């Protein structure tokens, strides 16, 4: 079990499933962004690239913080 996944964030399998429901695969995103499928897969588990997160969220018609609230919580806190 991967203990690095925050419980408030979507489970990686749920993100992948939702992408498939709207007609996209991790490979499609990788090809579009010119990155490896592994980079896209890793971004489902840990913050790898905001660009990948944004692409995934756009395909799901959501904001990235709706999928990964823990990754964006710190950014919302005023300094």
Protein Blocks (a to p, Z undefined) as FASTA:
>chain_A
ZZkbcfkbccfklmmmmmmmnopafklmmmmnopafklmmmmmmmcfblklmmmmmmmno
pafklmmmmlmmmmmpcZZ
